[in-house]
Amino acid sequence: MTEQVRISNDPLYQALRSEDIEGFNKSRQSGTPVPSFAYCDFRGLDLRGMDASGLDLSNAYFRGADLRGIDFRKTNLEGASIASTKISGCYFPDELPADEIIMSLNHGTRMRYRK
């Protein structure tokens, strides 16, 4: 079975979908459990300021999203696609080679971690 991009009903995901980054971050700080956002659709969203630490964003779609300044160092981005996103000032996991980031940014490929 192949996973498809999805829209979750989870309140934290819905906060991100409505670009309520402040509300998302406050919920995380208050201890609200964060579900997996694997295969979730974040296309075209302005996610600047999002606390991405510890999130599972594997196989997520970010085409055209604004991710500037987000620290993804402790985030699972394996299989995610960042085609045409804004990534200025982002930190990425050490396991994610720069060429994978560039290929995904320019061609929409899914990012593969170095093993």
JOURGI-V501687 format. One record per backbone hydrogen bond with DSSP energy under -1.0 kcal/mol. CO is the residue of the C=O (numbers start at 1). NH is the residue of the N-H. Records with the same first field share a line. If there is no record, write none. Layout:
# JOURGI-V501687
CO = NH / NH
This chain:
# JOURGI-V501687
6 = 41
10 = 14
11 = 15
12 = 16
13 = 17
14 = 18
15 = 20
16 = 19
19 = 21
20 = 24
21 = 25
22 = 26
23 = 27
24 = 28
25 = 29
26 = 30
27 = 32
28 = 31
37 = 40
39 = 6
40 = 61
42 = 45
45 = 66
47 = 50
50 = 52
52 = 55
55 = 76
56 = 37
57 = 60
58 = 39
60 = 81
61 = 42
62 = 65
63 = 44
65 = 86
66 = 47
67 = 70
70 = 91
72 = 75
74 = 54
76 = 57
77 = 80
78 = 59
80 = 111
81 = 62
82 = 85
83 = 64
86 = 67
87 = 90
88 = 69
91 = 72
93 = 96
95 = 114
97 = 101
98 = 102
99 = 103
100 = 104
101 = 105
102 = 106
103 = 107
104 = 108
105 = 84
111 = 79
